[in-house]
Amino acid sequence: MSLLNTLQTELEEMAKAGTLKRELPLKSPQGAVVEVEGKGKVIMLTSNNYLGLADHPAIIEAAEKAERDYGYGLASVRFICGTQTIHRQLEQRIAEFFSTEDAILYGSCWNANEGLFQTIVLEQDAIISDELNHASIIDGVRLAKARKERFKNRDMGDLRRALEATKDARNKVVVTDGVFSMEGSLAPLPEEVNLAKQYGAMFVVDDSHGTGVVGKSGRGTAEELGVFGKIDAYTSTLGKALGGSHGGFTTGPRILIEYLRQKSRPYLFSNTLPPAVVMGSLAALDLLQKDTSLVTRLRENTTYFRNQLTSKNVRVREGI
């Protein structure tokens, strides 16, 4: 088949270029030290298990209890028969955590971004996106029918240009990562949110790499930068700091969330999150909100690691 021949050729070219990805199966839970098949035990420096909760006993216990009490899965989308009381509990807890009005769960943050922009804007609207935003935002924006503008990474002058270029749009949405995943830099949220409000734009932050990680209590980039409560809406994930399983969400004004429940295609046509993930995520929030020790320890560890690398003349990007 010609198509398979084309794909095979591309795979061979990727192998020659050294870009062909190979998976390394683990024989252990995710953790600071993991066992890799055929390689033995290694120190893990590449996961998003920022708080070390992926194998936390309290989360495992919560997940096991969920399967006993609520079953393995629901075999349904949310609006038919796929909503249990624990799903609404988690959504309410997420909204409380971010000091927003409501939240909606998705299978992943990719789904949350995919389901947000195409749902809330049309041809007469505009979306303005940082050029280094995550691939899920880029693809989510592509699906929307609105006019699209990109601005240079963290560049306030170029953001103003994009807002000025779309000032005649009916509605405008500005979206940025809170923490840019490839280099760890933080978006200049105070400046960006103020500028967005000057032009009457909704301001959305994907804080997947900030949730549970930055800010004194782990509430993310907005807390870290002093604009907590000023962000219109967030998308984020349950699959990184909050236990590392899967699932994502959007949280913001009640009207926005209700509209997404009615119209967002990834929400309407995807199976609900399984009970074990829901109750495990609730347990992760319990641990995070019990005290700030998890976040404090993470900050201490990253500071120590950064200082040790620097002392060995290893160049390290600025960060926290």
C-alpha positions as a LaTeX table, in Angstrom:
\begin{tabular}{lrrr}
\hline
Residue & $x$ (\AA) & $y$ (\AA) & $z$ (\AA) \\
\hline
Met1 & 0.00 & 0.00 & 0.00 \\
Ser2 & 1.38 & 3.39 & $-1.02$ \\
Leu3 & 0.27 & 5.07 & 2.19 \\
Leu4 & 2.05 & 2.53 & 4.38 \\
Asn5 & 5.16 & 2.86 & 2.20 \\
Thr6 & 5.07 & 6.63 & 2.74 \\
Leu7 & 4.71 & 6.20 & 6.48 \\
Gln8 & 7.55 & 3.64 & 6.56 \\
Thr9 & 9.83 & 6.04 & 4.71 \\
Glu10 & 9.06 & 8.80 & 7.20 \\
Leu11 & 9.73 & 6.48 & 10.13 \\
Glu12 & 13.10 & 5.54 & 8.64 \\
Glu13 & 13.96 & 9.21 & 8.18 \\
Met14 & 13.05 & 9.88 & 11.81 \\
Ala15 & 15.31 & 7.02 & 12.90 \\
Lys16 & 18.21 & 8.41 & 10.88 \\
Ala17 & 17.67 & 11.87 & 12.37 \\
Gly18 & 17.56 & 10.49 & 15.90 \\
Thr19 & 14.02 & 11.73 & 16.52 \\
Leu20 & 12.25 & 8.37 & 16.59 \\
Lys21 & 10.79 & 8.01 & 20.06 \\
Arg22 & 11.22 & 4.75 & 21.98 \\
Glu23 & 9.26 & 3.95 & 25.11 \\
Leu24 & 11.03 & 2.69 & 28.22 \\
Pro25 & 8.62 & 0.42 & 30.11 \\
Leu26 & 8.71 & 0.78 & 33.88 \\
Lys27 & 8.40 & $-2.23$ & 36.16 \\
Ser28 & 7.59 & $-0.12$ & 39.21 \\
Pro29 & 5.29 & 2.68 & 40.33 \\
Gln30 & 6.23 & 6.19 & 39.32 \\
Gly31 & 8.53 & 7.76 & 41.89 \\
Ala32 & 11.88 & 9.37 & 42.63 \\
Val33 & 13.54 & 6.03 & 41.81 \\
Val34 & 11.97 & 3.70 & 39.26 \\
Glu35 & 12.85 & 0.35 & 37.77 \\
Val36 & 13.17 & 0.39 & 33.98 \\
Glu37 & 12.78 & $-2.86$ & 32.09 \\
Gly38 & 16.20 & $-4.13$ & 31.07 \\
Lys39 & 18.05 & $-1.27$ & 32.78 \\
Gly40 & 17.35 & $-1.66$ & 36.47 \\
Lys41 & 16.78 & 1.14 & 38.95 \\
Val42 & 17.34 & 4.74 & 37.86 \\
Ile43 & 16.70 & 8.18 & 39.35 \\
Met44 & 13.63 & 9.72 & 37.72 \\
Leu45 & 14.16 & 13.31 & 36.57 \\
Thr46 & 11.70 & 13.48 & 33.69 \\
Ser47 & 8.20 & 12.88 & 35.06 \\
Asn48 & 5.56 & 15.46 & 35.98 \\
Asn49 & 5.05 & 13.76 & 39.36 \\
Tyr50 & 6.06 & 17.03 & 41.00 \\
Leu51 & 4.75 & 16.35 & 44.51 \\
Gly52 & 5.50 & 12.62 & 44.56 \\
Leu53 & 1.83 & 11.72 & 44.87 \\
Ala54 & 1.64 & 9.13 & 42.09 \\
Asp55 & 2.16 & 6.28 & 44.57 \\
His56 & 1.04 & 8.00 & 47.77 \\
Pro57 & $-0.70$ & 5.50 & 50.10 \\
Ala58 & $-3.65$ & 7.82 & 50.79 \\
Ile59 & $-4.36$ & 8.22 & 47.09 \\
Ile60 & $-4.05$ & 4.50 & 46.38 \\
Glu61 & $-6.39$ & 3.77 & 49.28 \\
Ala62 & $-8.91$ & 6.32 & 48.00 \\
Ala63 & $-8.80$ & 4.79 & 44.52 \\
Glu64 & $-9.31$ & 1.28 & 45.88 \\
Lys65 & $-12.24$ & 2.43 & 48.00 \\
Ala66 & $-13.76$ & 4.15 & 44.96 \\
Glu67 & $-13.78$ & 0.92 & 42.99 \\
Arg68 & $-15.40$ & $-0.95$ & 45.87 \\
Asp69 & $-18.05$ & 1.73 & 46.45 \\
Tyr70 & $-18.64$ & 3.08 & 42.94 \\
Gly71 & $-17.36$ & 0.42 & 40.54 \\
Tyr72 & $-14.67$ & 0.30 & 37.88 \\
Gly73 & $-16.35$ & 2.58 & 35.34 \\
Leu74 & $-19.70$ & 4.00 & 34.26 \\
Ala75 & $-19.88$ & 3.09 & 30.55 \\
Ser76 & $-21.52$ & 6.40 & 29.79 \\
Val77 & $-20.98$ & 10.04 & 29.02 \\
Arg78 & $-21.75$ & 12.48 & 31.81 \\
Phe79 & $-25.17$ & 13.75 & 30.72 \\
Ile80 & $-26.75$ & 10.32 & 30.20 \\
Cys81 & $-25.83$ & 8.27 & 33.27 \\
Gly82 & $-22.15$ & 8.99 & 33.84 \\
Thr83 & $-22.31$ & 11.46 & 36.71 \\
Gln84 & $-21.89$ & 10.21 & 40.25 \\
Thr85 & $-21.98$ & 12.35 & 43.35 \\
Ile86 & $-18.19$ & 12.16 & 43.56 \\
His87 & $-17.82$ & 13.81 & 40.13 \\
Arg88 & $-19.71$ & 16.85 & 41.32 \\
Gln89 & $-17.75$ & 16.81 & 44.58 \\
Leu90 & $-14.50$ & 16.97 & 42.65 \\
Glu91 & $-15.75$ & 19.77 & 40.43 \\
Gln92 & $-16.83$ & 21.75 & 43.47 \\
Arg93 & $-13.48$ & 21.16 & 45.18 \\
Ile94 & $-11.61$ & 22.33 & 42.09 \\
Ala95 & $-13.71$ & 25.50 & 41.94 \\
Glu96 & $-13.06$ & 26.14 & 45.63 \\
Phe97 & $-9.33$ & 25.54 & 45.12 \\
Phe98 & $-9.18$ & 28.14 & 42.36 \\
Ser99 & $-11.76$ & 30.48 & 43.97 \\
Thr100 & $-13.97$ & 30.22 & 40.90 \\
Glu101 & $-17.69$ & 29.55 & 40.60 \\
Asp102 & $-17.74$ & 26.11 & 39.00 \\
Ala103 & $-15.66$ & 23.51 & 37.18 \\
Ile104 & $-16.15$ & 20.86 & 34.52 \\
Leu105 & $-14.17$ & 17.61 & 34.24 \\
Tyr106 & $-12.67$ & 16.23 & 31.03 \\
Gly107 & $-10.67$ & 13.15 & 30.13 \\
Ser108 & $-7.53$ & 15.30 & 29.90 \\
Cys109 & $-6.46$ & 18.92 & 29.77 \\
Trp110 & $-6.01$ & 18.35 & 26.05 \\
Asn111 & $-9.76$ & 17.69 & 25.90 \\
Ala112 & $-10.42$ & 20.73 & 28.06 \\
Asn113 & $-8.52$ & 23.01 & 25.65 \\
Glu114 & $-9.99$ & 21.23 & 22.65 \\
Gly115 & $-13.47$ & 21.73 & 24.05 \\
Leu116 & $-13.16$ & 25.32 & 25.23 \\
Phe117 & $-12.29$ & 27.57 & 22.32 \\
Gln118 & $-14.31$ & 25.94 & 19.56 \\
Thr119 & $-17.33$ & 26.09 & 21.85 \\
Ile120 & $-17.34$ & 29.69 & 23.05 \\
Val121 & $-16.22$ & 31.75 & 20.03 \\
Leu122 & $-17.47$ & 32.15 & 16.45 \\
Glu123 & $-16.43$ & 33.94 & 13.25 \\
Gln124 & $-17.09$ & 37.40 & 14.66 \\
Asp125 & $-14.84$ & 36.73 & 17.67 \\
Ala126 & $-11.06$ & 36.55 & 18.12 \\
Ile127 & $-8.57$ & 34.36 & 20.01 \\
Ile128 & $-5.13$ & 35.70 & 20.88 \\
Ser129 & $-2.58$ & 33.06 & 21.86 \\
Asp130 & 1.05 & 33.09 & 23.03 \\
Glu131 & 3.25 & 31.55 & 20.34 \\
Leu132 & 4.79 & 29.05 & 22.78 \\
Asn133 & 1.53 & 27.76 & 24.21 \\
His134 & 1.12 & 24.01 & 24.63 \\
Ala135 & 0.16 & 21.94 & 21.59 \\
Ser136 & $-3.30$ & 21.31 & 23.07 \\
Ile137 & $-4.02$ & 25.05 & 23.06 \\
Ile138 & $-2.66$ & 25.39 & 19.53 \\
Asp139 & $-4.90$ & 22.58 & 18.26 \\
Gly140 & $-7.85$ & 23.81 & 20.32 \\
Val141 & $-7.52$ & 27.26 & 18.81 \\
Arg142 & $-7.27$ & 25.79 & 15.30 \\
Leu143 & $-10.65$ & 24.13 & 15.75 \\
Ala144 & $-12.32$ & 27.44 & 16.57 \\
Lys145 & $-13.97$ & 29.47 & 13.82 \\
Ala146 & $-12.81$ & 32.77 & 15.30 \\
Arg147 & $-10.06$ & 35.01 & 13.97 \\
Lys148 & $-6.67$ & 33.93 & 15.34 \\
Glu149 & $-3.75$ & 36.10 & 16.40 \\
Arg150 & $-0.48$ & 34.92 & 17.92 \\
Phe151 & 1.80 & 37.12 & 19.98 \\
Lys152 & 5.49 & 36.66 & 20.71 \\
Asn153 & 6.26 & 34.71 & 23.86 \\
Arg154 & 5.65 & 36.87 & 26.94 \\
Asp155 & 5.94 & 40.02 & 24.81 \\
Met156 & 3.61 & 42.72 & 26.11 \\
Gly157 & 4.15 & 44.97 & 23.11 \\
Asp158 & 3.15 & 42.25 & 20.70 \\
Leu159 & 0.16 & 41.29 & 22.86 \\
Arg160 & $-1.00$ & 44.92 & 22.65 \\
Arg161 & $-0.54$ & 44.79 & 18.88 \\
Ala162 & $-2.69$ & 41.64 & 18.66 \\
Leu163 & $-5.39$ & 43.16 & 20.87 \\
Glu164 & $-5.38$ & 46.34 & 18.82 \\
Ala165 & $-5.62$ & 44.32 & 15.60 \\
Thr166 & $-8.75$ & 42.57 & 16.91 \\
Lys167 & $-10.37$ & 45.48 & 18.71 \\
Asp168 & $-13.42$ & 45.34 & 16.43 \\
Ala169 & $-14.14$ & 41.67 & 17.26 \\
Arg170 & $-17.40$ & 40.96 & 19.07 \\
Asn171 & $-15.62$ & 39.03 & 21.82 \\
Lys172 & $-11.91$ & 38.41 & 22.44 \\
Val173 & $-10.13$ & 35.66 & 24.36 \\
Val174 & $-6.47$ & 35.84 & 25.38 \\
Val175 & $-4.91$ & 32.51 & 26.33 \\
Thr176 & $-1.51$ & 31.64 & 27.74 \\
Asp177 & 0.27 & 28.86 & 29.55 \\
Gly178 & 0.93 & 29.77 & 33.17 \\
Val179 & 4.20 & 27.83 & 33.14 \\
Phe180 & 5.68 & 27.18 & 29.71 \\
Ser181 & 6.41 & 23.49 & 29.71 \\
Met182 & 9.49 & 23.41 & 27.50 \\
Glu183 & 11.59 & 25.91 & 29.46 \\
Gly184 & 9.79 & 26.48 & 32.76 \\
Ser185 & 9.36 & 30.24 & 32.42 \\
Leu186 & 6.28 & 31.90 & 33.91 \\
Ala187 & 3.89 & 34.02 & 31.90 \\
Pro188 & 3.84 & 37.69 & 33.01 \\
Leu189 & 0.29 & 37.30 & 34.23 \\
Pro190 & $-0.10$ & 40.64 & 36.07 \\
Glu191 & 0.77 & 42.64 & 32.97 \\
Glu192 & $-1.13$ & 40.37 & 30.58 \\
Val193 & $-4.35$ & 40.22 & 32.55 \\
Asn194 & $-4.40$ & 44.00 & 33.01 \\
Leu195 & $-3.87$ & 44.57 & 29.29 \\
Ala196 & $-6.52$ & 42.00 & 28.37 \\
Lys197 & $-9.02$ & 43.75 & 30.62 \\
Gln198 & $-8.23$ & 47.12 & 29.02 \\
Tyr199 & $-9.45$ & 45.65 & 25.73 \\
Gly200 & $-12.41$ & 43.80 & 27.26 \\
Ala201 & $-10.94$ & 40.35 & 26.56 \\
Met202 & $-11.52$ & 37.17 & 28.56 \\
Phe203 & $-8.22$ & 35.96 & 30.01 \\
Val204 & $-7.62$ & 32.18 & 30.15 \\
Val205 & $-4.62$ & 30.41 & 31.70 \\
Asp206 & $-3.66$ & 26.79 & 31.11 \\
Asp207 & $-1.90$ & 26.10 & 34.41 \\
Ser208 & $-1.18$ & 22.42 & 33.96 \\
His209 & 2.44 & 22.80 & 35.08 \\
Gly210 & 1.57 & 25.31 & 37.79 \\
Thr211 & $-1.31$ & 23.60 & 39.59 \\
Gly212 & $-0.02$ & 22.12 & 42.82 \\
Val213 & 3.49 & 23.29 & 41.97 \\
Val214 & 3.85 & 27.07 & 42.28 \\
Gly215 & 2.30 & 29.56 & 44.64 \\
Lys216 & 2.57 & 29.36 & 48.42 \\
Ser217 & $-0.34$ & 26.92 & 48.67 \\
Gly218 & 0.10 & 25.33 & 45.23 \\
Arg219 & $-2.74$ & 27.24 & 43.63 \\
Gly220 & $-0.62$ & 27.98 & 40.63 \\
Thr221 & 1.00 & 30.73 & 38.65 \\
Ala222 & $-1.60$ & 33.36 & 39.48 \\
Glu223 & $-1.02$ & 32.85 & 43.20 \\
Glu224 & 2.74 & 32.96 & 42.68 \\
Leu225 & 2.51 & 36.26 & 40.80 \\
Gly226 & $-0.11$ & 37.96 & 42.96 \\
Val227 & $-3.11$ & 37.92 & 40.61 \\
Phe228 & $-5.06$ & 35.05 & 42.13 \\
Gly229 & $-8.75$ & 35.86 & 41.70 \\
Lys230 & $-8.17$ & 38.02 & 38.62 \\
Ile231 & $-7.99$ & 35.22 & 36.03 \\
Asp232 & $-11.29$ & 34.69 & 34.18 \\
Ala233 & $-10.88$ & 30.96 & 33.58 \\
Tyr234 & $-8.34$ & 28.17 & 33.92 \\
Thr235 & $-7.73$ & 24.89 & 32.20 \\
Ser236 & $-5.52$ & 22.37 & 33.97 \\
Thr237 & $-4.83$ & 18.71 & 34.61 \\
Leu238 & $-5.17$ & 16.00 & 37.21 \\
Gly239 & $-2.35$ & 14.11 & 35.50 \\
Lys240 & 0.71 & 15.92 & 36.83 \\
Ala241 & 1.13 & 17.20 & 40.41 \\
Leu242 & $-2.31$ & 15.99 & 41.57 \\
Gly243 & $-1.50$ & 12.30 & 41.54 \\
Gly244 & $-0.31$ & 11.87 & 37.98 \\
Ser245 & $-3.25$ & 9.77 & 36.76 \\
His246 & $-5.37$ & 11.36 & 34.06 \\
Gly247 & $-8.18$ & 13.81 & 33.64 \\
Gly248 & $-8.42$ & 17.56 & 33.13 \\
Phe249 & $-10.78$ & 20.40 & 33.79 \\
Thr250 & $-11.90$ & 23.93 & 33.04 \\
Thr251 & $-12.87$ & 26.18 & 35.91 \\
Gly252 & $-14.32$ & 29.66 & 35.86 \\
Pro253 & $-17.63$ & 31.57 & 35.85 \\
Arg254 & $-20.77$ & 29.47 & 36.34 \\
Ile255 & $-22.26$ & 30.67 & 33.03 \\
Leu256 & $-19.16$ & 29.56 & 31.12 \\
Ile257 & $-19.13$ & 26.13 & 32.76 \\
Glu258 & $-22.83$ & 25.55 & 32.19 \\
Tyr259 & $-22.44$ & 26.53 & 28.53 \\
Leu260 & $-19.60$ & 24.01 & 28.18 \\
Arg261 & $-21.78$ & 21.30 & 29.73 \\
Gln262 & $-24.36$ & 21.96 & 27.04 \\
Lys263 & $-22.09$ & 22.48 & 24.03 \\
Ser264 & $-18.54$ & 21.18 & 24.54 \\
Arg265 & $-18.10$ & 18.18 & 22.27 \\
Pro266 & $-15.25$ & 16.40 & 24.14 \\
Tyr267 & $-17.39$ & 16.57 & 27.28 \\
Leu268 & $-20.62$ & 15.48 & 25.61 \\
Phe269 & $-19.17$ & 12.58 & 23.62 \\
Ser270 & $-16.47$ & 11.11 & 25.87 \\
Asn271 & $-16.85$ & 8.63 & 28.69 \\
Thr272 & $-16.79$ & 10.03 & 32.19 \\
Leu273 & $-13.71$ & 9.78 & 34.41 \\
Pro274 & $-13.61$ & 6.47 & 36.32 \\
Pro275 & $-14.38$ & 6.60 & 40.05 \\
Ala276 & $-10.85$ & 5.64 & 41.09 \\
Val277 & $-9.42$ & 8.70 & 39.33 \\
Val278 & $-12.07$ & 10.97 & 40.82 \\
Met279 & $-11.57$ & 9.87 & 44.42 \\
Gly280 & $-7.82$ & 9.68 & 44.01 \\
Ser281 & $-7.87$ & 13.30 & 42.82 \\
Leu282 & $-10.01$ & 14.30 & 45.79 \\
Ala283 & $-7.45$ & 12.67 & 48.07 \\
Ala284 & $-4.64$ & 14.55 & 46.30 \\
Leu285 & $-6.44$ & 17.85 & 46.92 \\
Asp286 & $-6.90$ & 16.84 & 50.55 \\
Leu287 & $-3.15$ & 16.33 & 50.91 \\
Leu288 & $-2.33$ & 19.57 & 49.14 \\
Gln289 & $-4.78$ & 21.61 & 51.20 \\
Lys290 & $-3.95$ & 19.97 & 54.54 \\
Asp291 & $-0.85$ & 22.15 & 54.79 \\
Thr292 & 1.79 & 23.70 & 52.54 \\
Ser293 & 4.54 & 21.20 & 53.34 \\
Leu294 & 4.40 & 19.44 & 49.97 \\
Val295 & 4.83 & 22.67 & 48.04 \\
Thr296 & 7.48 & 23.96 & 50.46 \\
Arg297 & 9.49 & 20.75 & 50.15 \\
Leu298 & 9.29 & 20.90 & 46.35 \\
Arg299 & 10.59 & 24.49 & 46.36 \\
Glu300 & 13.42 & 23.54 & 48.73 \\
Asn301 & 14.37 & 20.57 & 46.54 \\
Thr302 & 14.38 & 22.57 & 43.31 \\
Thr303 & 16.44 & 25.34 & 44.92 \\
Tyr304 & 18.96 & 22.81 & 46.22 \\
Phe305 & 19.17 & 21.01 & 42.87 \\
Arg306 & 19.59 & 24.28 & 40.97 \\
Asn307 & 22.30 & 25.50 & 43.34 \\
Gln308 & 24.21 & 22.23 & 43.13 \\
Leu309 & 24.14 & 22.27 & 39.33 \\
Thr310 & 25.25 & 25.88 & 39.24 \\
Ser311 & 28.12 & 25.14 & 41.62 \\
Lys312 & 29.30 & 22.51 & 39.10 \\
Asn313 & 29.29 & 25.14 & 36.32 \\
Val314 & 26.19 & 23.70 & 34.69 \\
Arg315 & 24.14 & 26.40 & 32.99 \\
Val316 & 20.57 & 26.39 & 34.29 \\
Arg317 & 17.68 & 28.46 & 32.98 \\
Glu318 & 16.18 & 30.99 & 35.31 \\
Gly319 & 13.25 & 29.62 & 37.26 \\
Ile320 & 11.90 & 28.86 & 40.70 \\
\hline
\end{tabular}
